[in-house]
């Protein structure tokens, strides 16, 4: 199963058009579409990201550290951070 998943991910990465995954602190954008990005696989220098646009089909994004123009640790951190519904909203009282 791991070999099949790796082969599928490699083929997706090779066929993928270059693009920019952006996080503005509130929402993710991929190729001009807003959506949700989740890390599906983290191999340190290589990531498989599941992008779920607000409308449309889920897309898989393969990212490699050596091809990343931005800061790699911050990308990994943003993808792994817990989601906050409204960062300005006060936390619930305990």
Backbone atoms as SQL, in Angstrom:
CREATE TABLE atoms (id INTEGER PRIMARY KEY, chain TEXT, resi INTEGER, resn TEXT, atom TEXT, x REAL, y REAL, z REAL);
INSERT INTO atoms VALUES
  (1, 'A', 1, 'UNK', 'N', 0.830, -1.189, 0.000),
  (2, 'A', 1, 'UNK', 'CA', 0.000, 0.000, 0.000),
  (3, 'A', 1, 'UNK', 'C', 0.877, 1.256, 0.000),
  (4, 'A', 2, 'UNK', 'N', 1.976, 1.227, 0.760),
  (5, 'A', 2, 'UNK', 'CA', 2.862, 2.395, 0.821),
  (6, 'A', 2, 'UNK', 'C', 3.507, 2.637, -0.540),
  (7, 'A', 3, 'UNK', 'N', 3.913, 1.572, -1.206),
  (8, 'A', 3, 'UNK', 'CA', 4.534, 1.704, -2.524),
  (9, 'A', 3, 'UNK', 'C', 3.535, 2.269, -3.527),
  (10, 'A', 4, 'UNK', 'N', 2.302, 1.763, -3.495),
  (11, 'A', 4, 'UNK', 'CA', 1.272, 2.260, -4.417),
  (12, 'A', 4, 'UNK', 'C', 0.966, 3.729, -4.149),
  (13, 'A', 5, 'UNK', 'N', 0.864, 4.114, -2.877),
  (14, 'A', 5, 'UNK', 'CA', 0.598, 5.511, -2.533),
  (15, 'A', 5, 'UNK', 'C', 1.761, 6.397, -2.962),
  (16, 'A', 6, 'UNK', 'N', 2.975, 5.927, -2.758),
  (17, 'A', 6, 'UNK', 'CA', 4.156, 6.696, -3.150),
  (18, 'A', 6, 'UNK', 'C', 4.219, 6.883, -4.661),
  (19, 'A', 7, 'UNK', 'N', 3.922, 5.827, -5.397),
  (20, 'A', 7, 'UNK', 'CA', 3.924, 5.913, -6.858),
  (21, 'A', 7, 'UNK', 'C', 2.857, 6.893, -7.330),
  (22, 'A', 8, 'UNK', 'N', 1.669, 6.815, -6.753),
  (23, 'A', 8, 'UNK', 'CA', 0.595, 7.744, -7.116),
  (24, 'A', 8, 'UNK', 'C', 0.961, 9.179, -6.793),
  (25, 'A', 9, 'UNK', 'N', 1.573, 9.408, -5.646),
  (26, 'A', 9, 'UNK', 'CA', 1.987, 10.761, -5.246),
  (27, 'A', 9, 'UNK', 'C', 3.067, 11.279, -6.186),
  (28, 'A', 10, 'UNK', 'N', 4.012, 10.417, -6.546),
  (29, 'A', 10, 'UNK', 'CA', 5.085, 10.825, -7.450),
  (30, 'A', 10, 'UNK', 'C', 4.523, 11.215, -8.813),
  (31, 'A', 11, 'UNK', 'N', 3.578, 10.435, -9.321),
  (32, 'A', 11, 'UNK', 'CA', 2.962, 10.746, -10.614),
  (33, 'A', 11, 'UNK', 'C', 2.178, 12.050, -10.542),
  (34, 'A', 12, 'UNK', 'N', 1.467, 12.274, -9.441),
  (35, 'A', 12, 'UNK', 'CA', 0.719, 13.520, -9.270),
  (36, 'A', 12, 'UNK', 'C', 1.675, 14.708, -9.231),
  (37, 'A', 13, 'UNK', 'N', 2.811, 14.539, -8.557),
  (38, 'A', 13, 'UNK', 'CA', 3.794, 15.604, -8.451),
  (39, 'A', 13, 'UNK', 'C', 4.372, 15.942, -9.815),
  (40, 'A', 14, 'UNK', 'N', 4.666, 14.927, -10.615),
  (41, 'A', 14, 'UNK', 'CA', 5.254, 15.157, -11.936),
  (42, 'A', 14, 'UNK', 'C', 4.266, 15.835, -12.874),
  (43, 'A', 15, 'UNK', 'N', 2.960, 15.521, -12.742),
  (44, 'A', 15, 'UNK', 'CA', 1.945, 16.066, -13.637),
  (45, 'A', 15, 'UNK', 'C', 1.418, 17.416, -13.166),
  (46, 'A', 16, 'UNK', 'N', 1.722, 17.794, -11.968),
  (47, 'A', 16, 'UNK', 'CA', 1.166, 18.999, -11.369),
  (48, 'A', 16, 'UNK', 'C', 1.760, 20.263, -11.998),
  (49, 'A', 17, 'UNK', 'N', 0.879, 21.197, -12.328),
  (50, 'A', 17, 'UNK', 'CA', 1.337, 22.486, -12.821),
  (51, 'A', 17, 'UNK', 'C', 1.878, 23.291, -11.637),
  (52, 'A', 18, 'UNK', 'N', 2.937, 24.060, -11.854),
  (53, 'A', 18, 'UNK', 'CA', 3.457, 24.870, -10.748),
  (54, 'A', 18, 'UNK', 'C', 2.400, 25.864, -10.280),
  (55, 'A', 19, 'UNK', 'N', 2.421, 26.168, -9.024),
  (56, 'A', 19, 'UNK', 'CA', 1.475, 27.123, -8.477),
  (57, 'A', 19, 'UNK', 'C', 1.987, 27.643, -7.150),
  (58, 'A', 20, 'UNK', 'N', 1.211, 28.523, -6.553),
  (59, 'A', 20, 'UNK', 'CA', 1.580, 29.106, -5.279),
  (60, 'A', 20, 'UNK', 'C', 0.461, 28.848, -4.283),
  (61, 'A', 21, 'UNK', 'N', 0.807, 28.212, -3.183),
  (62, 'A', 21, 'UNK', 'CA', -0.123, 27.995, -2.083),
  (63, 'A', 21, 'UNK', 'C', 0.112, 29.123, -1.100),
  (64, 'A', 22, 'UNK', 'N', -0.941, 29.897, -0.828),
  (65, 'A', 22, 'UNK', 'CA', -0.803, 31.078, 0.027),
  (66, 'A', 22, 'UNK', 'C', -1.689, 30.977, 1.257),
  (67, 'A', 23, 'UNK', 'N', -1.163, 31.466, 2.364),
  (68, 'A', 23, 'UNK', 'CA', -1.911, 31.550, 3.621),
  (69, 'A', 23, 'UNK', 'C', -1.859, 32.999, 4.067),
  (70, 'A', 24, 'UNK', 'N', -3.019, 33.627, 4.243),
  (71, 'A', 24, 'UNK', 'CA', -3.043, 35.036, 4.645),
  (72, 'A', 24, 'UNK', 'C', -3.361, 35.216, 6.122),
  (73, 'A', 25, 'UNK', 'N', -3.366, 34.132, 6.864),
  (74, 'A', 25, 'UNK', 'CA', -3.683, 34.185, 8.280),
  (75, 'A', 25, 'UNK', 'C', -5.127, 33.821, 8.569),
  (76, 'A', 26, 'UNK', 'N', -5.949, 33.822, 7.540),
  (77, 'A', 26, 'UNK', 'CA', -7.362, 33.480, 7.701),
  (78, 'A', 26, 'UNK', 'C', -7.805, 32.381, 6.736),
  (79, 'A', 27, 'UNK', 'N', -7.222, 32.355, 5.541),
  (80, 'A', 27, 'UNK', 'CA', -7.653, 31.384, 4.535),
  (81, 'A', 27, 'UNK', 'C', -6.482, 30.995, 3.626),
  (82, 'A', 28, 'UNK', 'N', -6.580, 29.807, 3.068),
  (83, 'A', 28, 'UNK', 'CA', -5.610, 29.315, 2.092),
  (84, 'A', 28, 'UNK', 'C', -6.114, 29.646, 0.694),
  (85, 'A', 29, 'UNK', 'N', -5.166, 29.862, -0.229),
  (86, 'A', 29, 'UNK', 'CA', -5.503, 30.039, -1.635),
  (87, 'A', 29, 'UNK', 'C', -4.538, 29.222, -2.472),
  (88, 'A', 30, 'UNK', 'N', -5.075, 28.566, -3.484),
  (89, 'A', 30, 'UNK', 'CA', -4.277, 27.795, -4.433),
  (90, 'A', 30, 'UNK', 'C', -4.780, 28.153, -5.820),
  (91, 'A', 31, 'UNK', 'N', -3.918, 28.687, -6.647),
  (92, 'A', 31, 'UNK', 'CA', -4.232, 29.077, -8.018),
  (93, 'A', 31, 'UNK', 'C', -5.481, 29.946, -8.077),
  (94, 'A', 32, 'UNK', 'N', -5.561, 30.924, -7.159),
  (95, 'A', 32, 'UNK', 'CA', -6.643, 31.891, -7.166),
  (96, 'A', 32, 'UNK', 'C', -7.948, 31.432, -6.540),
  (97, 'A', 33, 'UNK', 'N', -7.974, 30.218, -5.982),
  (98, 'A', 33, 'UNK', 'CA', -9.199, 29.709, -5.353),
  (99, 'A', 33, 'UNK', 'C', -8.998, 29.570, -3.858),
  (100, 'A', 34, 'UNK', 'N', -9.977, 30.029, -3.090),
  (101, 'A', 34, 'UNK', 'CA', -9.911, 29.924, -1.639),
  (102, 'A', 34, 'UNK', 'C', -10.401, 28.554, -1.205),
  (103, 'A', 35, 'UNK', 'N', -9.801, 28.042, -0.142),
  (104, 'A', 35, 'UNK', 'CA', -10.202, 26.740, 0.358),
  (105, 'A', 35, 'UNK', 'C', -9.466, 26.384, 1.636),
  (106, 'A', 36, 'UNK', 'N', -9.460, 25.093, 1.930),
  (107, 'A', 36, 'UNK', 'CA', -8.815, 24.578, 3.135),
  (108, 'A', 36, 'UNK', 'C', -7.659, 23.659, 2.719),
  (109, 'A', 37, 'UNK', 'N', -6.514, 23.840, 3.349),
  (110, 'A', 37, 'UNK', 'CA', -5.354, 23.000, 3.056),
  (111, 'A', 37, 'UNK', 'C', -5.030, 22.163, 4.289),
  (112, 'A', 38, 'UNK', 'N', -4.768, 20.884, 4.058),
  (113, 'A', 38, 'UNK', 'CA', -4.432, 19.964, 5.142),
  (114, 'A', 38, 'UNK', 'C', -3.233, 19.137, 4.722),
  (115, 'A', 39, 'UNK', 'N', -2.324, 18.910, 5.658),
  (116, 'A', 39, 'UNK', 'CA', -1.185, 18.060, 5.360),
  (117, 'A', 39, 'UNK', 'C', -1.638, 16.599, 5.396),
  (118, 'A', 40, 'UNK', 'N', -1.408, 15.900, 4.316),
  (119, 'A', 40, 'UNK', 'CA', -1.770, 14.491, 4.246),
  (120, 'A', 40, 'UNK', 'C', -0.559, 13.604, 4.536),
  (121, 'A', 41, 'UNK', 'N', 0.631, 14.069, 4.151),
  (122, 'A', 41, 'UNK', 'CA', 1.850, 13.289, 4.340),
  (123, 'A', 41, 'UNK', 'C', 3.021, 14.251, 4.509),
  (124, 'A', 42, 'UNK', 'N', 3.811, 14.043, 5.535),
  (125, 'A', 42, 'UNK', 'CA', 4.970, 14.891, 5.808),
  (126, 'A', 42, 'UNK', 'C', 6.215, 14.014, 5.861),
  (127, 'A', 43, 'UNK', 'N', 7.076, 14.173, 4.872),
  (128, 'A', 43, 'UNK', 'CA', 8.325, 13.410, 4.818),
  (129, 'A', 43, 'UNK', 'C', 9.519, 14.345, 4.998),
  (130, 'A', 44, 'UNK', 'N', 9.355, 15.376, 5.818),
  (131, 'A', 44, 'UNK', 'CA', 10.358, 16.371, 6.151),
  (132, 'A', 44, 'UNK', 'C', 10.686, 17.276, 4.966),
  (133, 'A', 45, 'UNK', 'N', 11.291, 16.788, 3.939),
  (134, 'A', 45, 'UNK', 'CA', 11.648, 17.602, 2.780),
  (135, 'A', 45, 'UNK', 'C', 10.630, 17.531, 1.665),
  (136, 'A', 46, 'UNK', 'N', 9.533, 16.835, 1.898),
  (137, 'A', 46, 'UNK', 'CA', 8.517, 16.644, 0.872),
  (138, 'A', 46, 'UNK', 'C', 7.157, 16.525, 1.548),
  (139, 'A', 47, 'UNK', 'N', 6.154, 17.232, 1.037),
  (140, 'A', 47, 'UNK', 'CA', 4.806, 17.215, 1.609),
  (141, 'A', 47, 'UNK', 'C', 3.776, 16.847, 0.560),
  (142, 'A', 48, 'UNK', 'N', 2.749, 16.135, 0.984),
  (143, 'A', 48, 'UNK', 'CA', 1.563, 15.924, 0.162),
  (144, 'A', 48, 'UNK', 'C', 0.447, 16.675, 0.873),
  (145, 'A', 49, 'UNK', 'N', -0.142, 17.633, 0.176),
  (146, 'A', 49, 'UNK', 'CA', -1.148, 18.518, 0.755),
  (147, 'A', 49, 'UNK', 'C', -2.479, 18.294, 0.059),
  (148, 'A', 50, 'UNK', 'N', -3.527, 18.171, 0.857),
  (149, 'A', 50, 'UNK', 'CA', -4.891, 18.042, 0.335),
  (150, 'A', 50, 'UNK', 'C', -5.517, 19.431, 0.371),
  (151, 'A', 51, 'UNK', 'N', -5.893, 19.958, -0.796),
  (152, 'A', 51, 'UNK', 'CA', -6.529, 21.270, -0.866),
  (153, 'A', 51, 'UNK', 'C', -7.998, 21.080, -1.234),
  (154, 'A', 52, 'UNK', 'N', -8.866, 21.559, -0.344),
  (155, 'A', 52, 'UNK', 'CA', -10.313, 21.457, -0.555),
  (156, 'A', 52, 'UNK', 'C', -10.850, 22.856, -0.829),
  (157, 'A', 53, 'UNK', 'N', -11.098, 23.171, -2.102),
  (158, 'A', 53, 'UNK', 'CA', -11.607, 24.507, -2.411),
  (159, 'A', 53, 'UNK', 'C', -13.034, 24.685, -1.901),
  (160, 'A', 54, 'UNK', 'N', -13.453, 25.939, -1.736),
  (161, 'A', 54, 'UNK', 'CA', -14.804, 26.236, -1.273),
  (162, 'A', 54, 'UNK', 'C', -15.824, 25.628, -2.237),
  (163, 'A', 55, 'UNK', 'N', -15.507, 25.619, -3.507),
  (164, 'A', 55, 'UNK', 'CA', -16.369, 25.002, -4.518),
  (165, 'A', 55, 'UNK', 'C', -15.477, 24.214, -5.474),
  (166, 'A', 56, 'UNK', 'N', -15.855, 23.002, -5.760),
  (167, 'A', 56, 'UNK', 'CA', -15.073, 22.198, -6.684),
  (168, 'A', 56, 'UNK', 'C', -14.481, 20.969, -6.019),
  (169, 'A', 57, 'UNK', 'N', -13.658, 20.288, -6.775),
  (170, 'A', 57, 'UNK', 'CA', -13.077, 19.020, -6.323),
  (171, 'A', 57, 'UNK', 'C', -11.792, 19.233, -5.540),
  (172, 'A', 58, 'UNK', 'N', -11.532, 18.294, -4.653),
  (173, 'A', 58, 'UNK', 'CA', -10.296, 18.290, -3.882),
  (174, 'A', 58, 'UNK', 'C', -9.111, 18.128, -4.825),
  (175, 'A', 59, 'UNK', 'N', -8.052, 18.871, -4.549),
  (176, 'A', 59, 'UNK', 'CA', -6.826, 18.772, -5.330),
  (177, 'A', 59, 'UNK', 'C', -5.700, 18.318, -4.412),
  (178, 'A', 60, 'UNK', 'N', -4.759, 17.581, -4.966),
  (179, 'A', 60, 'UNK', 'CA', -3.580, 17.139, -4.225),
  (180, 'A', 60, 'UNK', 'C', -2.403, 17.956, -4.706),
  (181, 'A', 61, 'UNK', 'N', -1.660, 18.489, -3.745),
  (182, 'A', 61, 'UNK', 'CA', -0.507, 19.328, -4.055),
  (183, 'A', 61, 'UNK', 'C', 0.729, 18.654, -3.464),
  (184, 'A', 62, 'UNK', 'N', 1.707, 18.408, -4.301),
  (185, 'A', 62, 'UNK', 'CA', 2.984, 17.862, -3.840),
  (186, 'A', 62, 'UNK', 'C', 3.965, 19.021, -3.750),
  (187, 'A', 63, 'UNK', 'N', 4.607, 19.164, -2.609),
  (188, 'A', 63, 'UNK', 'CA', 5.556, 20.254, -2.403),
  (189, 'A', 63, 'UNK', 'C', 6.891, 19.690, -1.940),
  (190, 'A', 64, 'UNK', 'N', 7.962, 20.199, -2.518),
  (191, 'A', 64, 'UNK', 'CA', 9.311, 19.771, -2.148),
  (192, 'A', 64, 'UNK', 'C', 10.092, 20.972, -1.624),
  (193, 'A', 65, 'UNK', 'N', 10.831, 20.764, -0.562),
  (194, 'A', 65, 'UNK', 'CA', 11.618, 21.846, 0.041),
  (195, 'A', 65, 'UNK', 'C', 12.535, 22.501, -0.984),
  (196, 'A', 66, 'UNK', 'N', 13.172, 21.721, -1.805),
  (197, 'A', 66, 'UNK', 'CA', 14.129, 22.273, -2.762),
  (198, 'A', 66, 'UNK', 'C', 13.477, 23.131, -3.840),
  (199, 'A', 67, 'UNK', 'N', 12.143, 23.005, -4.027),
  (200, 'A', 67, 'UNK', 'CA', 11.430, 23.792, -5.023),
  (201, 'A', 67, 'UNK', 'C', 10.608, 24.914, -4.387),
  (202, 'A', 68, 'UNK', 'N', 10.705, 25.051, -3.079),
  (203, 'A', 68, 'UNK', 'CA', 9.907, 26.032, -2.347),
  (204, 'A', 68, 'UNK', 'C', 10.657, 27.363, -2.280),
  (205, 'A', 69, 'UNK', 'N', 9.996, 28.433, -2.700),
  (206, 'A', 69, 'UNK', 'CA', 10.622, 29.755, -2.652),
  (207, 'A', 69, 'UNK', 'C', 10.507, 30.398, -1.275),
  (208, 'A', 70, 'UNK', 'N', 9.518, 29.969, -0.496),
  (209, 'A', 70, 'UNK', 'CA', 9.279, 30.566, 0.813),
  (210, 'A', 70, 'UNK', 'C', 9.929, 29.777, 1.930),
  (211, 'A', 71, 'UNK', 'N', 9.709, 30.207, 3.153),
  (212, 'A', 71, 'UNK', 'CA', 10.282, 29.518, 4.316),
  (213, 'A', 71, 'UNK', 'C', 9.574, 28.192, 4.595),
  (214, 'A', 72, 'UNK', 'N', 10.277, 27.119, 4.428),
  (215, 'A', 72, 'UNK', 'CA', 9.739, 25.759, 4.559),
  (216, 'A', 72, 'UNK', 'C', 9.197, 25.457, 5.958),
  (217, 'A', 73, 'UNK', 'N', 9.914, 25.768, 7.044),
  (218, 'A', 73, 'UNK', 'CA', 9.395, 25.451, 8.384),
  (219, 'A', 73, 'UNK', 'C', 8.060, 26.154, 8.678),
  (220, 'A', 74, 'UNK', 'N', 7.904, 27.383, 8.194),
  (221, 'A', 74, 'UNK', 'CA', 6.658, 28.113, 8.427),
  (222, 'A', 74, 'UNK', 'C', 5.496, 27.489, 7.653),
  (223, 'A', 75, 'UNK', 'N', 5.758, 26.985, 6.453),
  (224, 'A', 75, 'UNK', 'CA', 4.709, 26.296, 5.689),
  (225, 'A', 75, 'UNK', 'C', 4.248, 25.062, 6.445),
  (226, 'A', 76, 'UNK', 'N', 5.192, 24.258, 6.896),
  (227, 'A', 76, 'UNK', 'CA', 4.837, 23.040, 7.642),
  (228, 'A', 76, 'UNK', 'C', 4.079, 23.386, 8.915),
  (229, 'A', 77, 'UNK', 'N', 4.504, 24.430, 9.598),
  (230, 'A', 77, 'UNK', 'CA', 3.845, 24.859, 10.833),
  (231, 'A', 77, 'UNK', 'C', 2.419, 25.312, 10.570),
  (232, 'A', 78, 'UNK', 'N', 2.216, 26.107, 9.533),
  (233, 'A', 78, 'UNK', 'CA', 0.873, 26.595, 9.212),
  (234, 'A', 78, 'UNK', 'C', -0.066, 25.450, 8.845),
  (235, 'A', 79, 'UNK', 'N', 0.452, 24.453, 8.151),
  (236, 'A', 79, 'UNK', 'CA', -0.378, 23.318, 7.771),
  (237, 'A', 79, 'UNK', 'C', -0.734, 22.432, 8.961),
  (238, 'A', 80, 'UNK', 'N', 0.124, 22.402, 9.968),
  (239, 'A', 80, 'UNK', 'CA', -0.100, 21.534, 11.127),
  (240, 'A', 80, 'UNK', 'C', -0.799, 22.225, 12.288),
  (241, 'A', 81, 'UNK', 'N', -0.910, 23.537, 12.245),
  (242, 'A', 81, 'UNK', 'CA', -1.512, 24.279, 13.358),
  (243, 'A', 81, 'UNK', 'C', -2.996, 23.982, 13.469),
  (244, 'A', 82, 'UNK', 'N', -3.517, 23.989, 14.712),
  (245, 'A', 82, 'UNK', 'CA', -4.955, 23.785, 14.888),
  (246, 'A', 82, 'UNK', 'C', -5.737, 24.925, 14.246),
  (247, 'A', 83, 'UNK', 'N', -6.894, 24.584, 13.746),
  (248, 'A', 83, 'UNK', 'CA', -7.755, 25.576, 13.101),
  (249, 'A', 83, 'UNK', 'C', -8.513, 26.359, 14.165),
  (250, 'A', 84, 'UNK', 'N', -8.634, 27.651, 13.932),
  (251, 'A', 84, 'UNK', 'CA', -9.393, 28.521, 14.825),
  (252, 'A', 84, 'UNK', 'C', -10.565, 29.062, 14.038),
  (253, 'A', 85, 'UNK', 'N', -11.780, 28.894, 14.562),
  (254, 'A', 85, 'UNK', 'CA', -12.975, 29.353, 13.859),
  (255, 'A', 85, 'UNK', 'C', -12.946, 30.866, 13.666),
  (256, 'A', 86, 'UNK', 'N', -12.673, 31.615, 14.708),
  (257, 'A', 86, 'UNK', 'CA', -12.612, 33.067, 14.634),
  (258, 'A', 86, 'UNK', 'C', -11.537, 33.533, 15.610),
  (259, 'A', 87, 'UNK', 'N', -10.372, 33.954, 15.100),
  (260, 'A', 87, 'UNK', 'CA', -9.279, 34.308, 15.997),
  (261, 'A', 87, 'UNK', 'C', -9.586, 35.504, 16.885),
  (262, 'A', 88, 'UNK', 'N', -10.576, 36.320, 16.551),
  (263, 'A', 88, 'UNK', 'CA', -10.920, 37.490, 17.355),
  (264, 'A', 88, 'UNK', 'C', -11.922, 37.157, 18.449),
  (265, 'A', 89, 'UNK', 'N', -12.526, 35.993, 18.353),
  (266, 'A', 89, 'UNK', 'CA', -13.511, 35.572, 19.343),
  (267, 'A', 89, 'UNK', 'C', -12.806, 35.106, 20.627),
  (268, 'A', 90, 'UNK', 'N', -13.367, 35.492, 21.747),
  (269, 'A', 90, 'UNK', 'CA', -12.786, 35.098, 23.033),
  (270, 'A', 90, 'UNK', 'C', -12.947, 33.592, 23.223),
  (271, 'A', 91, 'UNK', 'N', -11.976, 32.959, 23.890),
  (272, 'A', 91, 'UNK', 'CA', -12.115, 31.513, 24.165),
  (273, 'A', 91, 'UNK', 'C', -13.283, 31.260, 25.098),
  (274, 'A', 92, 'UNK', 'N', -13.890, 30.092, 25.023),
  (275, 'A', 92, 'UNK', 'CA', -15.018, 29.788, 25.909),
  (276, 'A', 92, 'UNK', 'C', -14.591, 29.776, 27.382),
  (277, 'A', 93, 'UNK', 'N', -15.488, 30.201, 28.224),
  (278, 'A', 93, 'UNK', 'CA', -15.212, 30.214, 29.673),
  (279, 'A', 93, 'UNK', 'C', -15.217, 28.785, 30.199),
  (280, 'A', 94, 'UNK', 'N', -14.325, 28.508, 31.117),
  (281, 'A', 94, 'UNK', 'CA', -14.242, 27.163, 31.691),
  (282, 'A', 94, 'UNK', 'C', -14.996, 27.056, 32.981);
